[in-house]
């Protein structure tokens, strides 16, 4: 019986080569977010390795946040909740006092050669173009965040062909549906700045007032950067909380 070849670098442990093979299946959409992966028995039969090797590879992907175990149901490709970062850092509530995920509304789009910071974040070659989106996040019609979002034009060219009103309220499922680009994880950095003219105008605050800024680099299942985003919100709604034990 022949088995699929794992990575050819024999210097790597077998479980790590298996992990890379499984990660490729996720990146290539053979295993889709929210769906179960094959069982341990099926993976053992497929790759011809011991069940202990299978478990170690799966454990690594669970630790990396790519897979999620569900008791009694199996192991699934994880679809992370990226809006959780806003709840972690900001007190945003509706007029009724309930905490809610802000509505998203894309208000502008352009194709540009980005500055060095964006180019580096997206790992773009010199001179490559990027799509820049401006997006508002609203609660009860009130802007609570102003976002600038950059995407590699090579991956997201179809986004230049649609009406702004066609953008979904949640962008990551929209990226997946329209451009086959899946977001697996993100790296976020939080800082405090002062509102310049555009920020103040969008947030309805005075220029020079403090704002909290969340800088996010969103990664695909292949660990390559897909999106670079700056989200700005008024600092008086910002909070920092951490549990220490």
BAFI-864646 format. One record per residue (C-alpha): residue in one letter; x, y, z. Coordinates in Angstrom, 1 decimal. Layout:
BEGIN
+---+--------+--------+--------+
: r :      X :      Y :      Z :
+---+--------+--------+--------+
: a :      X :      Y :      Z :
...
+---+--------+--------+--------+
% end
This chain:
BEGIN
+---+--------+--------+--------+
: r :      X :      Y :      Z :
+---+--------+--------+--------+
: x :    0.0 :    0.0 :    0.0 :
: x :    1.3 :    3.5 :   -0.8 :
: x :    0.8 :    6.5 :    1.4 :
: x :    0.9 :   10.2 :    0.7 :
: x :    4.4 :   11.6 :    0.9 :
: x :    5.1 :   13.9 :    3.9 :
: x :    7.5 :   16.7 :    3.8 :
: x :   10.9 :   15.7 :    2.3 :
: x :   13.0 :   17.3 :    5.0 :
: x :   14.0 :   14.2 :    7.0 :
: x :   15.6 :   16.4 :    9.7 :
: x :   12.1 :   17.3 :   10.9 :
: x :   10.3 :   14.9 :   13.3 :
: x :    7.6 :   12.8 :   11.6 :
: x :    4.8 :   14.5 :   13.6 :
: x :    6.0 :   17.9 :   12.4 :
: x :    6.0 :   16.8 :    8.8 :
: x :    2.5 :   15.4 :    9.3 :
: x :    1.4 :   18.7 :   10.9 :
: x :    2.7 :   20.6 :    7.9 :
: x :    0.8 :   18.3 :    5.5 :
: x :   -2.4 :   18.7 :    7.5 :
: x :   -2.0 :   22.5 :    7.6 :
: x :   -1.6 :   22.4 :    3.8 :
: x :   -5.0 :   20.6 :    3.5 :
: x :   -6.5 :   23.5 :    5.5 :
: x :   -4.8 :   26.2 :    3.5 :
: x :   -5.8 :   24.5 :    0.2 :
: x :   -9.4 :   24.3 :    1.4 :
: x :   -9.5 :   20.5 :    1.4 :
: x :  -10.5 :   20.8 :    5.0 :
: x :  -12.9 :   23.7 :    5.5 :
: x :  -13.5 :   25.9 :    8.6 :
: x :  -16.2 :   24.6 :   10.8 :
: x :  -16.0 :   21.1 :    9.4 :
: x :  -14.5 :   18.0 :   11.1 :
: x :  -11.2 :   16.6 :   10.0 :
: x :  -10.9 :   12.8 :    9.4 :
: x :  -10.8 :   10.6 :   12.5 :
: x :   -7.6 :    9.3 :   14.1 :
: x :   -8.3 :    5.9 :   12.5 :
: x :   -8.8 :    7.4 :    9.1 :
: x :   -5.7 :    9.5 :    9.4 :
: x :   -3.6 :    6.6 :   10.6 :
: x :   -4.9 :    4.6 :    7.5 :
: x :   -4.3 :    7.5 :    5.2 :
: x :   -0.7 :    8.3 :    6.2 :
: x :    0.5 :    4.9 :    7.5 :
: x :    1.9 :    6.3 :   10.8 :
: x :    1.2 :    5.4 :   14.4 :
: x :   -1.8 :    6.9 :   16.2 :
: x :    0.6 :    8.6 :   18.6 :
: x :    2.1 :   10.5 :   15.8 :
: x :   -1.3 :   11.5 :   14.6 :
: x :   -2.3 :   12.8 :   18.0 :
: x :    0.9 :   14.8 :   18.4 :
: x :    0.4 :   16.5 :   15.1 :
: x :   -3.2 :   17.3 :   15.9 :
: x :   -2.2 :   18.5 :   19.4 :
: x :    0.2 :   21.0 :   17.7 :
: x :   -2.4 :   22.3 :   15.4 :
: x :   -4.9 :   22.7 :   18.3 :
: x :   -2.2 :   24.6 :   20.3 :
: x :   -1.6 :   26.8 :   17.2 :
: x :   -5.4 :   27.6 :   17.1 :
: x :   -6.0 :   26.0 :   13.7 :
: x :   -8.0 :   23.0 :   15.0 :
: x :  -10.5 :   22.7 :   17.9 :
: x :  -11.6 :   19.6 :   19.7 :
: x :  -15.3 :   19.1 :   20.5 :
: x :  -16.1 :   16.5 :   23.2 :
: x :  -18.0 :   13.6 :   21.6 :
: x :  -18.1 :   15.2 :   18.2 :
: x :  -14.5 :   15.1 :   16.9 :
: x :  -11.9 :   17.7 :   15.9 :
: x :  -12.8 :   20.6 :   13.7 :
: x :  -11.1 :   23.3 :   11.6 :
: x :  -11.4 :   26.3 :   13.9 :
: x :  -13.2 :   29.4 :   12.8 :
: x :  -12.0 :   32.1 :   15.2 :
: x :  -14.1 :   34.9 :   16.6 :
: x :  -12.1 :   38.1 :   15.7 :
: x :  -14.7 :   40.5 :   17.0 :
: x :  -13.8 :   39.3 :   20.5 :
: x :  -10.9 :   41.8 :   20.5 :
: x :  -13.3 :   44.7 :   20.5 :
: x :  -15.1 :   43.3 :   23.6 :
: x :  -11.7 :   42.8 :   25.2 :
: x :  -10.6 :   46.4 :   24.8 :
: x :  -13.7 :   48.6 :   24.4 :
: x :  -17.0 :   49.2 :   26.3 :
: x :  -19.4 :   49.5 :   23.4 :
: x :  -23.1 :   49.2 :   24.2 :
: x :  -26.4 :   49.9 :   22.4 :
: x :  -29.0 :   52.4 :   23.6 :
: x :  -30.6 :   49.6 :   25.6 :
: x :  -27.3 :   49.0 :   27.4 :
: x :  -26.6 :   45.7 :   25.8 :
: x :  -23.1 :   44.9 :   24.5 :
: x :  -23.1 :   44.1 :   20.8 :
: x :  -20.9 :   43.7 :   17.8 :
: x :  -20.8 :   46.9 :   15.8 :
: x :  -22.3 :   47.0 :   12.3 :
: x :  -19.7 :   47.3 :    9.5 :
: x :  -20.1 :   49.7 :    6.6 :
: x :  -17.5 :   50.1 :    3.8 :
: x :  -17.6 :   53.8 :    2.8 :
: x :  -14.6 :   54.1 :    0.4 :
: x :  -12.2 :   52.0 :   -1.7 :
: x :   -9.1 :   52.7 :   -3.8 :
: x :   -6.3 :   50.9 :   -5.5 :
: x :   -2.9 :   52.3 :   -4.4 :
: x :    0.8 :   51.6 :   -4.0 :
: x :    0.9 :   51.4 :   -0.2 :
: x :    3.5 :   53.0 :    2.1 :
: x :    6.4 :   51.0 :    3.5 :
: x :    4.6 :   50.0 :    6.7 :
: x :    1.7 :   48.4 :    4.8 :
: x :    4.1 :   46.8 :    2.3 :
: x :    6.1 :   45.2 :    5.0 :
: x :    3.0 :   44.0 :    7.0 :
: x :    1.6 :   42.3 :    3.9 :
: x :    5.0 :   41.2 :    2.6 :
: x :    4.3 :   42.8 :   -0.8 :
: x :    7.1 :   43.2 :   -3.4 :
: x :    8.1 :   46.8 :   -4.2 :
: x :    5.6 :   48.5 :   -6.5 :
: x :    2.8 :   46.0 :   -5.8 :
: x :   -0.6 :   47.5 :   -5.5 :
: x :   -3.0 :   47.1 :   -2.6 :
: x :   -6.7 :   47.7 :   -2.1 :
: x :   -7.4 :   50.3 :    0.7 :
: x :  -10.9 :   50.2 :    2.3 :
: x :  -12.3 :   52.7 :    4.7 :
: x :  -14.9 :   51.2 :    7.0 :
: x :  -17.1 :   52.4 :    9.8 :
: x :  -18.2 :   50.3 :   12.7 :
: x :  -21.5 :   51.6 :   14.1 :
: x :  -23.9 :   51.0 :   17.0 :
: x :  -27.4 :   52.5 :   16.7 :
: x :  -26.1 :   54.5 :   13.7 :
: x :  -23.3 :   56.0 :   15.8 :
: x :  -19.7 :   55.5 :   14.6 :
: x :  -17.6 :   53.8 :   17.3 :
: x :  -14.6 :   52.8 :   15.1 :
: x :  -13.0 :   54.1 :   12.0 :
: x :  -11.0 :   51.4 :   10.1 :
: x :   -8.4 :   51.5 :    7.3 :
: x :   -8.0 :   48.1 :    5.7 :
: x :   -5.3 :   47.1 :    3.2 :
: x :   -5.4 :   43.9 :    1.1 :
: x :   -3.1 :   42.6 :   -1.6 :
: x :   -4.6 :   43.4 :   -5.0 :
: x :   -3.3 :   40.1 :   -6.4 :
: x :   -5.4 :   38.2 :   -3.9 :
: x :   -8.5 :   40.4 :   -3.8 :
: x :   -8.9 :   41.9 :   -7.3 :
: x :  -12.6 :   40.9 :   -7.3 :
: x :  -13.3 :   43.4 :   -4.5 :
: x :  -12.6 :   46.2 :   -7.0 :
: x :  -15.5 :   45.0 :   -9.2 :
: x :  -18.4 :   45.2 :   -6.7 :
: x :  -20.5 :   48.0 :   -5.3 :
: x :  -19.6 :   49.2 :   -1.9 :
: x :  -23.1 :   48.3 :   -0.7 :
: x :  -22.4 :   44.7 :   -1.6 :
: x :  -19.7 :   44.3 :    1.1 :
: x :  -20.9 :   42.1 :    3.9 :
: x :  -21.3 :   43.2 :    7.5 :
: x :  -18.6 :   40.6 :    8.4 :
: x :  -15.7 :   40.9 :    6.1 :
: x :  -13.9 :   37.6 :    6.7 :
: x :  -16.7 :   35.3 :    5.6 :
: x :  -17.0 :   37.7 :    2.6 :
: x :  -13.3 :   37.3 :    1.7 :
: x :  -13.8 :   33.6 :    1.8 :
: x :  -16.9 :   33.5 :   -0.3 :
: x :  -15.8 :   36.0 :   -3.0 :
: x :  -12.0 :   35.6 :   -3.1 :
: x :  -11.4 :   32.2 :   -1.5 :
: x :   -9.2 :   33.8 :    1.1 :
: x :   -9.5 :   32.3 :    4.6 :
: x :   -8.4 :   34.1 :    7.7 :
: x :   -7.0 :   31.7 :   10.3 :
: x :   -5.5 :   33.9 :   13.0 :
: x :   -4.4 :   37.5 :   13.7 :
: x :   -1.7 :   39.4 :   15.5 :
: x :   -2.8 :   42.6 :   17.2 :
: x :   -1.0 :   45.5 :   18.7 :
: x :   -2.8 :   48.2 :   20.8 :
: x :   -1.5 :   51.7 :   21.2 :
: x :   -2.8 :   55.2 :   22.1 :
: x :   -2.6 :   58.1 :   19.7 :
: x :   -4.2 :   61.5 :   19.2 :
: x :   -6.9 :   62.1 :   16.6 :
: x :   -5.8 :   63.7 :   13.4 :
: x :   -8.3 :   65.5 :   11.2 :
: x :   -9.8 :   62.4 :    9.4 :
: x :  -10.0 :   60.4 :   12.6 :
: x :  -11.7 :   63.2 :   14.5 :
: x :  -14.2 :   63.7 :   11.6 :
: x :  -15.1 :   60.1 :   11.4 :
: x :  -15.4 :   59.5 :   15.1 :
: x :  -17.2 :   62.8 :   15.9 :
: x :  -14.6 :   63.9 :   18.4 :
: x :  -12.3 :   66.9 :   18.6 :
: x :   -9.0 :   66.9 :   16.8 :
: x :   -6.1 :   66.1 :   19.2 :
: x :   -8.3 :   64.0 :   21.5 :
: x :   -6.8 :   60.6 :   22.5 :
: x :   -7.8 :   57.5 :   20.5 :
: x :   -7.0 :   53.8 :   21.0 :
: x :   -5.6 :   52.1 :   17.9 :
: x :   -5.7 :   48.4 :   17.3 :
: x :   -3.2 :   47.3 :   14.6 :
: x :   -4.0 :   43.9 :   13.2 :
: x :   -2.2 :   41.6 :   10.7 :
: x :   -4.5 :   38.8 :    9.7 :
: x :   -2.9 :   35.5 :    8.6 :
: x :   -4.1 :   32.7 :    6.4 :
: x :   -3.9 :   29.0 :    7.3 :
: x :   -0.5 :   29.0 :    5.6 :
: x :    0.7 :   31.7 :    8.0 :
: x :    1.0 :   34.3 :    5.3 :
: x :   -0.3 :   37.8 :    5.9 :
: x :   -3.6 :   38.5 :    4.1 :
: x :   -5.0 :   41.7 :    5.7 :
: x :   -3.5 :   44.7 :    7.4 :
: x :   -6.0 :   46.8 :    9.5 :
: x :   -6.0 :   49.9 :   11.7 :
: x :   -9.1 :   50.3 :   13.9 :
: x :   -9.4 :   53.6 :   15.8 :
: x :  -11.9 :   54.3 :   18.6 :
: x :  -12.3 :   57.1 :   21.1 :
: x :  -10.1 :   56.5 :   24.1 :
: x :  -12.8 :   57.3 :   26.6 :
: x :  -14.5 :   54.0 :   25.7 :
: x :  -11.2 :   52.0 :   26.1 :
: x :  -10.5 :   49.7 :   29.0 :
: x :   -7.7 :   47.2 :   29.8 :
: x :   -8.4 :   44.2 :   31.9 :
: x :   -6.4 :   41.1 :   32.5 :
: x :   -6.7 :   38.2 :   34.9 :
: x :   -3.5 :   37.3 :   36.7 :
: x :   -3.2 :   34.0 :   38.6 :
+---+--------+--------+--------+
% end
